[in-house]
Amino acid sequence: MLIKEGNVIMCPVDELAMSRVFIFMLWFIGKGHVHGYEIIKTLKANGMKGVSPAKVYTLLSMMKAKGLVSLENIPHGKRIKKVYTVTAKGRVFLKNGKKNLFSGIFKKFVLEMIK
């Protein structure tokens, strides 16, 4: 949800953080067939300890509902693994999302931080 303060439209911190997690997840899924637990492990291993399985699976459901990822159930022993793949629509969304993700002052901040 966006909040308008005067002439400035602001995005609450949680939503902004989750939008970056959303884009990261879509990018990560685009690297190959990925299951939810693999995404959770990767996020946690890279400092995003506050991202819960509930948030990850909620975002995966949103991605699937929007047609950004497809889901395939693959037998894995006695269990079924849900494996996600980015769709053509998801690749377009990701391309546009990358343009918007690091723009304005945030882009400047990131570039300074990686120097």
TAHUQUI-V801910 format. One record per helix or strand. SS is the DSSP state (H for helix, E for strand). FROM is the first residue (numbers start at 1). TO is the last residue. If there is no record, write none. Layout:
SS:FROM:TO  SS:FROM:TO
//
This chain:
E:2:5  E:8:11  H:13:29  E:34:35  H:36:45  H:53:65  E:69:76  E:79:86  H:88:101  H:104:113
//
